[in-house]
Every structure is written in C-alpha cells, then in structure tokens.
Amino acid sequence: MKRIAALMALMILANCGVDGEPLTPQSNATVSVGTNGVSVGGSTSIRKGNVTLGVGF
C-alpha cells in the first residue's frame, strides 16, 4: 500500500510539467459487498492527448 501511495505522489509531482498547467488526475474508487466479503478497489489515471497513464489496485 505504501508503494502505491508513493507512486501516486510521484505521478502528481511529475504532473507539474514545464509545458503548461498541470494535468488533473482522474480517480475512481469502488467498494463491493458480496458473499465472499467486502472488496475495495481504486484507480488513478492521467490523460494527455492519445496517451493515458493509469494505476489501479
């Protein structure tokens, strides 16, 4: 979990590029309850033109 948080922080820092305003990351979080218990997931992505960089867990 610490690695994911560090990677997300690095993505936010890298987002502050020199070619203009920073890009806004898009985040998604899910919580599911089923017969097997509770599962939690999430993802963050940044899109610039035709390129999308995403991280999920």
PQR file with spaces between the fields and no chain letter, atoms N, CA, C, O and H, PARSE charges and radii, in Angstrom:
ATOM       1  N    MET     1       0.819   -1.186    0.000 -0.4000 1.5000
ATOM       2  CA   MET     1       0.000    0.000    0.000 -0.0000 2.0000
ATOM       3  C    MET     1       0.868    1.257    0.000  0.5500 1.7000
ATOM       4  O    MET     1       0.525    2.257   -0.632 -0.5500 1.4000
ATOM       5  N    LYS     2       2.005    1.199    0.720 -0.4000 1.5000
ATOM       6  CA   LYS     2       2.903    2.351    0.751 -0.0000 2.0000
ATOM       7  C    LYS     2       3.500    2.609   -0.627  0.5500 1.7000
ATOM       8  O    LYS     2       3.718    3.758   -1.009 -0.5500 1.4000
ATOM       9  H    LYS     2       2.284    0.387    1.234  0.4000 1.0000
ATOM      10  N    ARG     3       3.761    1.545   -1.365 -0.4000 1.5000
ATOM      11  CA   ARG     3       4.310    1.712   -2.724 -0.0000 2.0000
ATOM      12  C    ARG     3       3.309    2.402   -3.640  0.5500 1.7000
ATOM      13  O    ARG     3       3.685    3.242   -4.457 -0.5500 1.4000
ATOM      14  H    ARG     3       3.584    0.611   -1.054  0.4000 1.0000
ATOM      15  N    ILE     4       2.040    2.050   -3.502 -0.4000 1.5000
ATOM      16  CA   ILE     4       1.009    2.673   -4.330 -0.0000 2.0000
ATOM      17  C    ILE     4       0.895    4.153   -3.997  0.5500 1.7000
ATOM      18  O    ILE     4       0.793    4.985   -4.898 -0.5500 1.4000
ATOM      19  H    ILE     4       1.735    1.367   -2.838  0.4000 1.0000
ATOM      20  N    ALA     5       0.911    4.489   -2.709 -0.4000 1.5000
ATOM      21  CA   ALA     5       0.833    5.889   -2.297 -0.0000 2.0000
ATOM      22  C    ALA     5       2.049    6.669   -2.801  0.5500 1.7000
ATOM      23  O    ALA     5       1.917    7.809   -3.245 -0.5500 1.4000
ATOM      24  H    ALA     5       0.993    3.813   -1.976  0.4000 1.0000
ATOM      25  N    ALA     6       3.228    6.054   -2.730 -0.4000 1.5000
ATOM      26  CA   ALA     6       4.439    6.724   -3.213 -0.0000 2.0000
ATOM      27  C    ALA     6       4.377    6.920   -4.727  0.5500 1.7000
ATOM      28  O    ALA     6       4.786    7.966   -5.231 -0.5500 1.4000
ATOM      29  H    ALA     6       3.335    5.128   -2.369  0.4000 1.0000
ATOM      30  N    LEU     7       3.872    5.932   -5.452 -0.4000 1.5000
ATOM      31  CA   LEU     7       3.756    6.043   -6.902 -0.0000 2.0000
ATOM      32  C    LEU     7       2.758    7.132   -7.284  0.5500 1.7000
ATOM      33  O    LEU     7       2.992    7.890   -8.225 -0.5500 1.4000
ATOM      34  H    LEU     7       3.540    5.082   -5.044  0.4000 1.0000
ATOM      35  N    MET     8       1.655    7.208   -6.560 -0.4000 1.5000
ATOM      36  CA   MET     8       0.671    8.249   -6.846 -0.0000 2.0000
ATOM      37  C    MET     8       1.238    9.638   -6.555  0.5500 1.7000
ATOM      38  O    MET     8       0.984   10.580   -7.305 -0.5500 1.4000
ATOM      39  H    MET     8       1.465    6.592   -5.796  0.4000 1.0000
ATOM      40  N    ALA     9       2.000    9.768   -5.475 -0.4000 1.5000
ATOM      41  CA   ALA     9       2.634   11.051   -5.160 -0.0000 2.0000
ATOM      42  C    ALA     9       3.639   11.429   -6.241  0.5500 1.7000
ATOM      43  O    ALA     9       3.739   12.597   -6.618 -0.5500 1.4000
ATOM      44  H    ALA     9       2.206    9.002   -4.866  0.4000 1.0000
ATOM      45  N    LEU    10       4.381   10.448   -6.738 -0.4000 1.5000
ATOM      46  CA   LEU    10       5.339   10.703   -7.809 -0.0000 2.0000
ATOM      47  C    LEU    10       4.624   11.135   -9.081  0.5500 1.7000
ATOM      48  O    LEU    10       5.099   12.021   -9.791 -0.5500 1.4000
ATOM      49  H    LEU    10       4.300    9.500   -6.431  0.4000 1.0000
ATOM      50  N    MET    11       3.481   10.511   -9.374 -0.4000 1.5000
ATOM      51  CA   MET    11       2.711   10.899  -10.557 -0.0000 2.0000
ATOM      52  C    MET    11       2.211   12.327  -10.445  0.5500 1.7000
ATOM      53  O    MET    11       2.210   13.063  -11.431 -0.5500 1.4000
ATOM      54  H    MET    11       3.096    9.790   -8.797  0.4000 1.0000
ATOM      55  N    ILE    12       1.787   12.727   -9.256 -0.4000 1.5000
ATOM      56  CA   ILE    12       1.297   14.096   -9.062 -0.0000 2.0000
ATOM      57  C    ILE    12       2.442   15.086   -9.238  0.5500 1.7000
ATOM      58  O    ILE    12       2.262   16.138   -9.851 -0.5500 1.4000
ATOM      59  H    ILE    12       1.788   12.130   -8.454  0.4000 1.0000
ATOM      60  N    LEU    13       3.629   14.755   -8.702 -0.4000 1.5000
ATOM      61  CA   LEU    13       4.787   15.642   -8.877 -0.0000 2.0000
ATOM      62  C    LEU    13       5.204   15.720  -10.340  0.5500 1.7000
ATOM      63  O    LEU    13       5.533   16.796  -10.840 -0.5500 1.4000
ATOM      64  H    LEU    13       3.776   13.901   -8.204  0.4000 1.0000
ATOM      65  N    ALA    14       5.191   14.583  -11.024 -0.4000 1.5000
ATOM      66  CA   ALA    14       5.562   14.574  -12.435 -0.0000 2.0000
ATOM      67  C    ALA    14       4.530   15.318  -13.276  0.5500 1.7000
ATOM      68  O    ALA    14       4.830   15.782  -14.376 -0.5500 1.4000
ATOM      69  H    ALA    14       4.924   13.708  -10.619  0.4000 1.0000
ATOM      70  N    ASN    15       3.333   15.423  -12.756 -0.4000 1.5000
ATOM      71  CA   ASN    15       2.253   16.100  -13.453 -0.0000 2.0000
ATOM      72  C    ASN    15       2.496   17.605  -13.552  0.5500 1.7000
ATOM      73  O    ASN    15       1.927   18.263  -14.423 -0.5500 1.4000
ATOM      74  H    ASN    15       3.089   15.046  -11.863  0.4000 1.0000
ATOM      75  N    CYS    16       3.316   18.149  -12.691 -0.4000 1.5000
ATOM      76  CA   CYS    16       3.626   19.577  -12.711 -0.0000 2.0000
ATOM      77  C    CYS    16       4.701   19.835  -13.758  0.5500 1.7000
ATOM      78  O    CYS    16       5.829   20.197  -13.423 -0.5500 1.4000
ATOM      79  H    CYS    16       3.779   17.615  -11.983  0.4000 1.0000
ATOM      80  N    GLY    17       4.354   19.651  -15.000 -0.4000 1.5000
ATOM      81  CA   GLY    17       5.304   19.770  -16.100 -0.0000 2.0000
ATOM      82  C    GLY    17       5.683   21.206  -16.397  0.5500 1.7000
ATOM      83  O    GLY    17       5.085   22.143  -15.869 -0.5500 1.4000
ATOM      84  H    GLY    17       3.438   19.357  -15.272  0.4000 1.0000
ATOM      85  N    VAL    18       6.679   21.366  -17.244 -0.4000 1.5000
ATOM      86  CA   VAL    18       7.178   22.688  -17.602 -0.0000 2.0000
ATOM      87  C    VAL    18       6.471   23.252  -18.817  0.5500 1.7000
ATOM      88  O    VAL    18       6.712   24.403  -19.182 -0.5500 1.4000
ATOM      89  H    VAL    18       7.164   20.605  -17.673  0.4000 1.0000
ATOM      90  N    ASP    19       5.605   22.479  -19.453 -0.4000 1.5000
ATOM      91  CA   ASP    19       4.978   22.917  -20.692 -0.0000 2.0000
ATOM      92  C    ASP    19       3.569   23.472  -20.494  0.5500 1.7000
ATOM      93  O    ASP    19       2.800   23.536  -21.454 -0.5500 1.4000
ATOM      94  H    ASP    19       5.409   21.544  -19.156  0.4000 1.0000
ATOM      95  N    GLY    20       3.225   23.861  -19.315 -0.4000 1.5000
ATOM      96  CA   GLY    20       1.904   24.437  -19.092 -0.0000 2.0000
ATOM      97  C    GLY    20       1.357   24.044  -17.735  0.5500 1.7000
ATOM      98  O    GLY    20       2.087   23.605  -16.846 -0.5500 1.4000
ATOM      99  H    GLY    20       3.850   23.809  -18.536  0.4000 1.0000
ATOM     100  N    GLU    21       0.060   24.214  -17.602 -0.4000 1.5000
ATOM     101  CA   GLU    21      -0.577   23.884  -16.332 -0.0000 2.0000
ATOM     102  C    GLU    21      -0.582   22.380  -16.115  0.5500 1.7000
ATOM     103  O    GLU    21      -0.579   21.615  -17.080 -0.5500 1.4000
ATOM     104  H    GLU    21      -0.533   24.571  -18.324  0.4000 1.0000
ATOM     105  N    PRO    22      -0.588   21.948  -14.857 -0.5600 1.5000
ATOM     106  CA   PRO    22      -0.607   20.520  -14.579  0.2800 2.0000
ATOM     107  C    PRO    22      -1.915   19.871  -15.023  0.5500 1.7000
ATOM     108  O    PRO    22      -2.966   20.510  -15.054 -0.5500 1.4000
ATOM     109  N    LEU    23      -1.826   18.603  -15.360 -0.4000 1.5000
ATOM     110  CA   LEU    23      -2.995   17.831  -15.740 -0.0000 2.0000
ATOM     111  C    LEU    23      -3.737   17.401  -14.483  0.5500 1.7000
ATOM     112  O    LEU    23      -3.118   17.177  -13.443 -0.5500 1.4000
ATOM     113  H    LEU    23      -0.972   18.083  -15.335  0.4000 1.0000
ATOM     114  N    THR    24      -5.033   17.285  -14.569 -0.4000 1.5000
ATOM     115  CA   THR    24      -5.837   16.856  -13.434 -0.0000 2.0000
ATOM     116  C    THR    24      -6.009   15.348  -13.475  0.5500 1.7000
ATOM     117  O    THR    24      -6.569   14.821  -14.436 -0.5500 1.4000
ATOM     118  H    THR    24      -5.536   17.466  -15.414  0.4000 1.0000
ATOM     119  N    PRO    25      -5.540   14.639  -12.449 -0.5600 1.5000
ATOM     120  CA   PRO    25      -5.736   13.191  -12.440  0.2800 2.0000
ATOM     121  C    PRO    25      -7.203   12.839  -12.219  0.5500 1.7000
ATOM     122  O    PRO    25      -7.930   13.553  -11.528 -0.5500 1.4000
ATOM     123  N    GLN    26      -7.624   11.730  -12.814 -0.4000 1.5000
ATOM     124  CA   GLN    26      -8.984   11.230  -12.619 -0.0000 2.0000
ATOM     125  C    GLN    26      -8.905   10.017  -11.713  0.5500 1.7000
ATOM     126  O    GLN    26      -8.118    9.104  -11.960 -0.5500 1.4000
ATOM     127  H    GLN    26      -7.034   11.150  -13.375  0.4000 1.0000
ATOM     128  N    SER    27      -9.714   10.003  -10.668 -0.4000 1.5000
ATOM     129  CA   SER    27      -9.680    8.921   -9.695 -0.0000 2.0000
ATOM     130  C    SER    27     -11.012    8.197   -9.656  0.5500 1.7000
ATOM     131  O    SER    27     -12.064    8.777   -9.929 -0.5500 1.4000
ATOM     132  H    SER    27     -10.354   10.745  -10.468  0.4000 1.0000
ATOM     133  N    ASN    28     -10.946    6.911   -9.310 -0.4000 1.5000
ATOM     134  CA   ASN    28     -12.132    6.088   -9.189 -0.0000 2.0000
ATOM     135  C    ASN    28     -11.943    5.160   -8.000  0.5500 1.7000
ATOM     136  O    ASN    28     -10.882    4.552   -7.856 -0.5500 1.4000
ATOM     137  H    ASN    28     -10.092    6.440   -9.089  0.4000 1.0000
ATOM     138  N    ALA    29     -12.946    5.043   -7.153 -0.4000 1.5000
ATOM     139  CA   ALA    29     -12.884    4.143   -6.003 -0.0000 2.0000
ATOM     140  C    ALA    29     -14.142    3.281   -5.991  0.5500 1.7000
ATOM     141  O    ALA    29     -15.235    3.763   -6.286 -0.5500 1.4000
ATOM     142  H    ALA    29     -13.807    5.537   -7.270  0.4000 1.0000
ATOM     143  N    THR    30     -13.981    2.003   -5.648 -0.4000 1.5000
ATOM     144  CA   THR    30     -15.120    1.101   -5.579 -0.0000 2.0000
ATOM     145  C    THR    30     -15.084    0.299   -4.283  0.5500 1.7000
ATOM     146  O    THR    30     -14.016   -0.061   -3.787 -0.5500 1.4000
ATOM     147  H    THR    30     -13.092    1.612   -5.408  0.4000 1.0000
ATOM     148  N    VAL    31     -16.250    0.031   -3.757 -0.4000 1.5000
ATOM     149  CA   VAL    31     -16.411   -0.847   -2.599 -0.0000 2.0000
ATOM     150  C    VAL    31     -17.533   -1.814   -2.951  0.5500 1.7000
ATOM     151  O    VAL    31     -18.639   -1.394   -3.290 -0.5500 1.4000
ATOM     152  H    VAL    31     -17.117    0.323   -4.161  0.4000 1.0000
ATOM     153  N    SER    32     -17.241   -3.118   -2.868 -0.4000 1.5000
ATOM     154  CA   SER    32     -18.230   -4.136   -3.202 -0.0000 2.0000
ATOM     155  C    SER    32     -18.459   -5.049   -2.003  0.5500 1.7000
ATOM     156  O    SER    32     -17.520   -5.423   -1.301 -0.5500 1.4000
ATOM     157  H    SER    32     -16.343   -3.459   -2.592  0.4000 1.0000
ATOM     158  N    VAL    33     -19.711   -5.397   -1.783 -0.4000 1.5000
ATOM     159  CA   VAL    33     -20.067   -6.324   -0.730 -0.0000 2.0000
ATOM     160  C    VAL    33     -20.737   -7.521   -1.395  0.5500 1.7000
ATOM     161  O    VAL    33     -21.713   -7.372   -2.130 -0.5500 1.4000
ATOM     162  H    VAL    33     -20.475   -5.093   -2.354  0.4000 1.0000
ATOM     163  N    GLY    34     -20.198   -8.711   -1.126 -0.4000 1.5000
ATOM     164  CA   GLY    34     -20.750   -9.923   -1.709 -0.0000 2.0000
ATOM     165  C    GLY    34     -20.705  -11.068   -0.727  0.5500 1.7000
ATOM     166  O    GLY    34     -20.453  -10.879    0.463 -0.5500 1.4000
ATOM     167  H    GLY    34     -19.405   -8.832   -0.529  0.4000 1.0000
ATOM     168  N    THR    35     -20.954  -12.261   -1.239 -0.4000 1.5000
ATOM     169  CA   THR    35     -20.951  -13.436   -0.373 -0.0000 2.0000
ATOM     170  C    THR    35     -19.557  -13.770    0.134  0.5500 1.7000
ATOM     171  O    THR    35     -19.420  -14.448    1.152 -0.5500 1.4000
ATOM     172  H    THR    35     -21.158  -12.415   -2.205  0.4000 1.0000
ATOM     173  N    ASN    36     -18.528  -13.310   -0.553 -0.4000 1.5000
ATOM     174  CA   ASN    36     -17.146  -13.568   -0.131 -0.0000 2.0000
ATOM     175  C    ASN    36     -16.600  -12.490    0.794  0.5500 1.7000
ATOM     176  O    ASN    36     -15.448  -12.574    1.220 -0.5500 1.4000
ATOM     177  H    ASN    36     -18.639  -12.759   -1.381  0.4000 1.0000
ATOM     178  N    GLY    37     -17.402  -11.480    1.115 -0.4000 1.5000
ATOM     179  CA   GLY    37     -16.945  -10.407    1.994 -0.0000 2.0000
ATOM     180  C    GLY    37     -16.927   -9.069    1.288  0.5500 1.7000
ATOM     181  O    GLY    37     -17.642   -8.864    0.307 -0.5500 1.4000
ATOM     182  H    GLY    37     -18.338  -11.412    0.770  0.4000 1.0000
ATOM     183  N    VAL    38     -16.117   -8.167    1.785 -0.4000 1.5000
ATOM     184  CA   VAL    38     -16.026   -6.812    1.252 -0.0000 2.0000
ATOM     185  C    VAL    38     -14.729   -6.690    0.454  0.5500 1.7000
ATOM     186  O    VAL    38     -13.676   -7.130    0.914 -0.5500 1.4000
ATOM     187  H    VAL    38     -15.536   -8.333    2.582  0.4000 1.0000
ATOM     188  N    SER    39     -14.799   -6.101   -0.726 -0.4000 1.5000
ATOM     189  CA   SER    39     -13.593   -5.838   -1.509 -0.0000 2.0000
ATOM     190  C    SER    39     -13.538   -4.352   -1.844  0.5500 1.7000
ATOM     191  O    SER    39     -14.559   -3.714   -2.100 -0.5500 1.4000
ATOM     192  H    SER    39     -15.655   -5.743   -1.099  0.4000 1.0000
ATOM     193  N    VAL    40     -12.327   -3.823   -1.836 -0.4000 1.5000
ATOM     194  CA   VAL    40     -12.103   -2.406   -2.089 -0.0000 2.0000
ATOM     195  C    VAL    40     -11.141   -2.281   -3.253  0.5500 1.7000
ATOM     196  O    VAL    40     -10.172   -3.035   -3.342 -0.5500 1.4000
ATOM     197  H    VAL    40     -11.498   -4.341   -1.628  0.4000 1.0000
ATOM     198  N    GLY    41     -11.394   -1.345   -4.141 -0.4000 1.5000
ATOM     199  CA   GLY    41     -10.510   -1.115   -5.277 -0.0000 2.0000
ATOM     200  C    GLY    41     -10.487    0.353   -5.635  0.5500 1.7000
ATOM     201  O    GLY    41     -11.342    1.128   -5.206 -0.5500 1.4000
ATOM     202  H    GLY    41     -12.181   -0.733   -4.069  0.4000 1.0000
ATOM     203  N    GLY    42      -9.511    0.719   -6.416 -0.4000 1.5000
ATOM     204  CA   GLY    42      -9.412    2.107   -6.847 -0.0000 2.0000
ATOM     205  C    GLY    42      -8.440    2.246   -7.989  0.5500 1.7000
ATOM     206  O    GLY    42      -7.629    1.354   -8.239 -0.5500 1.4000
ATOM     207  H    GLY    42      -8.817    0.089   -6.764  0.4000 1.0000
ATOM     208  N    SER    43      -8.520    3.366   -8.684 -0.4000 1.5000
ATOM     209  CA   SER    43      -7.595    3.626   -9.775 -0.0000 2.0000
ATOM     210  C    SER    43      -7.425    5.127   -9.951  0.5500 1.7000
ATOM     211  O    SER    43      -8.298    5.914   -9.586 -0.5500 1.4000
ATOM     212  H    SER    43      -9.179    4.090   -8.481  0.4000 1.0000
ATOM     213  N    THR    44      -6.295    5.503  -10.513 -0.4000 1.5000
ATOM     214  CA   THR    44      -5.994    6.887  -10.851 -0.0000 2.0000
ATOM     215  C    THR    44      -5.381    6.897  -12.235  0.5500 1.7000
ATOM     216  O    THR    44      -4.520    6.073  -12.542 -0.5500 1.4000
ATOM     217  H    THR    44      -5.586    4.863  -10.810  0.4000 1.0000
ATOM     218  N    SER    45      -5.818    7.823  -13.073 -0.4000 1.5000
ATOM     219  CA   SER    45      -5.257    7.907  -14.420 -0.0000 2.0000
ATOM     220  C    SER    45      -5.077    9.358  -14.828  0.5500 1.7000
ATOM     221  O    SER    45      -5.782   10.252  -14.358 -0.5500 1.4000
ATOM     222  H    SER    45      -6.517    8.493  -12.823  0.4000 1.0000
ATOM     223  N    ILE    46      -4.121    9.565  -15.707 -0.4000 1.5000
ATOM     224  CA   ILE    46      -3.838   10.881  -16.273 -0.0000 2.0000
ATOM     225  C    ILE    46      -3.831   10.714  -17.784  0.5500 1.7000
ATOM     226  O    ILE    46      -3.216    9.785  -18.306 -0.5500 1.4000
ATOM     227  H    ILE    46      -3.548    8.839  -16.089  0.4000 1.0000
ATOM     228  N    ARG    47      -4.516   11.615  -18.492 -0.4000 1.5000
ATOM     229  CA   ARG    47      -4.593   11.521  -19.947 -0.0000 2.0000
ATOM     230  C    ARG    47      -4.071   12.800  -20.579  0.5500 1.7000
ATOM     231  O    ARG    47      -4.434   13.904  -20.176 -0.5500 1.4000
ATOM     232  H    ARG    47      -5.016   12.370  -18.068  0.4000 1.0000
ATOM     233  N    LYS    48      -3.210   12.631  -21.580 -0.4000 1.5000
ATOM     234  CA   LYS    48      -2.676   13.761  -22.351 -0.0000 2.0000
ATOM     235  C    LYS    48      -2.684   13.336  -23.811  0.5500 1.7000
ATOM     236  O    LYS    48      -1.875   12.502  -24.219 -0.5500 1.4000
ATOM     237  H    LYS    48      -2.914   11.734  -21.907  0.4000 1.0000
ATOM     238  N    GLY    49      -3.569   13.889  -24.586 -0.4000 1.5000
ATOM     239  CA   GLY    49      -3.675   13.513  -25.998 -0.0000 2.0000
ATOM     240  C    GLY    49      -4.124   12.062  -26.136  0.5500 1.7000
ATOM     241  O    GLY    49      -5.151   11.664  -25.584 -0.5500 1.4000
ATOM     242  H    GLY    49      -4.226   14.567  -24.255  0.4000 1.0000
ATOM     243  N    ASN    50      -3.344   11.275  -26.877 -0.4000 1.5000
ATOM     244  CA   ASN    50      -3.659    9.879  -27.097 -0.0000 2.0000
ATOM     245  C    ASN    50      -3.038    8.956  -26.048  0.5500 1.7000
ATOM     246  O    ASN    50      -3.216    7.740  -26.123 -0.5500 1.4000
ATOM     247  H    ASN    50      -2.511   11.598  -27.325  0.4000 1.0000
ATOM     248  N    VAL    51      -2.326    9.501  -25.088 -0.4000 1.5000
ATOM     249  CA   VAL    51      -1.601    8.706  -24.101 -0.0000 2.0000
ATOM     250  C    VAL    51      -2.326    8.769  -22.755  0.5500 1.7000
ATOM     251  O    VAL    51      -2.657    9.851  -22.270 -0.5500 1.4000
ATOM     252  H    VAL    51      -2.182   10.489  -25.027  0.4000 1.0000
ATOM     253  N    THR    52      -2.567    7.611  -22.164 -0.4000 1.5000
ATOM     254  CA   THR    52      -3.170    7.529  -20.832 -0.0000 2.0000
ATOM     255  C    THR    52      -2.273    6.703  -19.925  0.5500 1.7000
ATOM     256  O    THR    52      -1.862    5.601  -20.290 -0.5500 1.4000
ATOM     257  H    THR    52      -2.298    6.732  -22.559  0.4000 1.0000
ATOM     258  N    LEU    53      -1.967    7.229  -18.748 -0.4000 1.5000
ATOM     259  CA   LEU    53      -1.177    6.534  -17.752 -0.0000 2.0000
ATOM     260  C    LEU    53      -2.089    6.271  -16.562  0.5500 1.7000
ATOM     261  O    LEU    53      -2.661    7.197  -15.987 -0.5500 1.4000
ATOM     262  H    LEU    53      -2.301    8.124  -18.451  0.4000 1.0000
ATOM     263  N    GLY    54      -2.221    4.983  -16.194 -0.4000 1.5000
ATOM     264  CA   GLY    54      -3.125    4.640  -15.108 -0.0000 2.0000
ATOM     265  C    GLY    54      -2.516    3.683  -14.118  0.5500 1.7000
ATOM     266  O    GLY    54      -1.659    2.870  -14.464 -0.5500 1.4000
ATOM     267  H    GLY    54      -1.757    4.230  -16.661  0.4000 1.0000
ATOM     268  N    VAL    55      -2.963    3.786  -12.880 -0.4000 1.5000
ATOM     269  CA   VAL    55      -2.527    2.899  -11.812 -0.0000 2.0000
ATOM     270  C    VAL    55      -3.780    2.472  -11.058  0.5500 1.7000
ATOM     271  O    VAL    55      -4.620    3.306  -10.722 -0.5500 1.4000
ATOM     272  H    VAL    55      -3.658    4.447  -12.599  0.4000 1.0000
ATOM     273  N    GLY    56      -3.907    1.174  -10.792 -0.4000 1.5000
ATOM     274  CA   GLY    56      -5.072    0.691  -10.057 -0.0000 2.0000
ATOM     275  C    GLY    56      -4.684   -0.361   -9.045  0.5500 1.7000
ATOM     276  O    GLY    56      -3.619   -0.972   -9.141 -0.5500 1.4000
ATOM     277  H    GLY    56      -3.224    0.496  -11.064  0.4000 1.0000
ATOM     278  N    PHE    57      -5.549   -0.568   -8.082 -0.4000 1.5000
ATOM     279  CA   PHE    57      -5.338   -1.616   -7.077 -0.0000 2.0000
ATOM     280  C    PHE    57      -6.652   -2.206   -6.682  0.5500 1.7000
ATOM     281  O    PHE    57      -6.697   -3.107   -5.845 -0.5500 1.4000
ATOM     282  H    PHE    57      -6.414   -0.072   -8.004  0.4000 1.0000
